[in-house]
């Protein structure tokens, strides 16, 4: 039978390695039905195809990297001098995305002291800077980058918190307006009855905790630079509240004027209530996607520099330092050229502290810096 033939083959063939062993195909007893002798049953020996080596995890990763399109690293510049500050500036330009609040206060992420030495840890950095032409400007740029890097480490999480709060407030306000529009059964909707009152209190109350964090961060930043301790004044709480309320009121006034214009345009176009609702949704969508992120950055900067003012104390000489990583800041350049100015006194543009305009991210430093 077939079994005997296989046994005979096994006893007469030499031992092969597992990878070299042939595949033995047997012709079963079906041939016997055709009158063939079992002994004459041929054995078909097929050489085994060489096994393909499975790729290792490292080879898989290399193939994946090779298959992915090469991405341009925007965090580096032509001279390789990119900093963390450049990265944060790009994040602000692209807009601030909502994140889990637990990722904001990550334990163990407290920044170390600000390194204001030229050349970092290189002991010969100062000597090399003095010997090289134009090294003074390079040294100042390096110190400035470290200052803005430190500012961003503490301020960007606060800026994101402000943006989240603003988006929630905007969504609540939009829903309130749409609900009032749905209740209009006849006639044209009256903006004075549909739009919420021009009261910044709900916004101020919701933004106050994060704004206070920005103030504390600015005070700590100044104290570390100047080597002093920050002592809160008796009127600090009122000053912080008034500053936040003033800036929120300015923004909400512009926003309300935009909504009133939306109602006027819908009235001119004889739009019905449903179409007016669509226009209101579009206004708030634009507000959430752009204006709110900008406002969050402005509020964070305003709180930060207000904290610097609290820590510095009135009359202390300080300087306006321009943040070149964000938007062009002509007002900041003018203020920086003024040199030392007493804390509490206005700079040439009339601003006492940054921001000098929407999008300004400048800071203040002790005059000795």
Secondary structure, 3 states (H helix, E strand, C coil): CHHHHHHHHHHHCCCCCCCCCCEEECCCHHHHHHCCCHHHCCCEEECCCCCCCCCCHHHHHHHHHHHCCCCCCCCCCCCCCCCHHHHHHHHHHHCCCCCCHHHCCCCCCCCCCCCCCCCCCCCCHHHHHHHCCCHHHHHHHHHHHHHHHHHHHHHHHHHHHHHHHHHHHHHHHHHHHHHHHHCCCCCCCCHHHHCCCCCCHHHHHHHHHHHHHHHHHHHHHHHHHHCCCCCCCCCHHHHHHHHHHHHHHHHHHHHHHHHHHHHHHHHHCCCCHHHHHHHHHHHHHHHHHHHHHHHHHHHHHHHHHHHHHHHHCCCCEEEEECCCCCCCCHHHHHHHHCCCEECCCCCCCCCCCCCCCCCCCCEEEECCC
